[in-house]
Structures are given as C-alpha cells and as structure tokens.
Amino acid sequence: MAGQMAGQRILHPYFDNCLAQRLVRAQFREHGPVPKISLSILMNPLDPMFLAVEYHVSRIVERTPVKGFLHDRWVEFCRKPTNLVPMLLTPFTTQDQLFTILNDQCVRADEINQSLNNWESMFFAGLTEEQTLAWLFDQLRSPAYIPGAPLAWM
C-alpha cells in the first residue's frame, strides 16, 4: 500500500531497517486525569524514510486502539505510578534522575517486547518528553505526593 506522494508507503519489518530505531512516542498534553494524547514521530523530517514512517503511522498505527491503550496506561500510572515504574520508590531530586528512571523503564519495555516501537515503549518514551517530564517531576516532587500513592490530584 502506497500513498500519493513518492516515499509514502507501509513499512515492512524485513525490508525497513528504520524499524530498529524508536520512531514514535506518545505525546501527552493538558496533563491531568484526561490528557490529550497524540503520537509524535521522532525521525528527522529530512530523513529519506520520514514520509514512509509518517504514512505508516497515519494509515496503520493510528487506526489501531493504541490511543485507548495509552489513555488506560496514563490513568493506571496516575493512580499508582510505582505499579508501572517500581523505581519511582527510589528517591530522586532532579528532573534528570526522573528521566533516567523513566527511560530505564522504557528500555525494559523494549527488551520485553523485542521492539523499540511497541505500545508500552511508546507510553514510557512519552513520559520522558520534555513537557510531560517537567509536569511529572512537579507532581512526584510535590509535598502532597506520597511515594506509592496516587498523584495528588487523583
């Protein structure tokens, strides 16, 4: 299946080496109980494979229940962050340390699912995105937050 523009096509795991890199992550906006969720392509738009990746994401990935999965994971994470990321019980004082904790969880999801582009990894990679990471840091470092408990506004 190919699009109207040159380079627009569905990706194939046997022929497209770009699938060996992280191509997509969740993007959470309007953080809170019901965030806006979209998928963000991580590849440089000037990369020769960008049009194929963009086409694949819009024609295949976005037509799956991935956003529902990401929403459910978000809710689960906010209810008890340490269920999904046990290392959050380890004290951290900087945003860089939080990034490392979340990124390590993403790498574990990559290994378990044997792919950098599985839904679980998209979720954890989305938590490390700059705006979401800053919001999570504020939530998790709030005096009202108790480690192992729901985020304060839940």
Secondary structure, DSSP 8 states (H G I E B T S, - for coil): -B-SSTT-B---TTT-GGGGS--EEEEEES-SSS-EEEEEE-S-TTSTTHHHHHHHHHHTGGGTTHHHHHHHHHHHHHH-HHHH-GGGGS---SHHHHHHHHHHHHHHHHHHHT-SSSHHHHHHHHHTSHHHHHHHHHHHTSTT--TTS--TT-
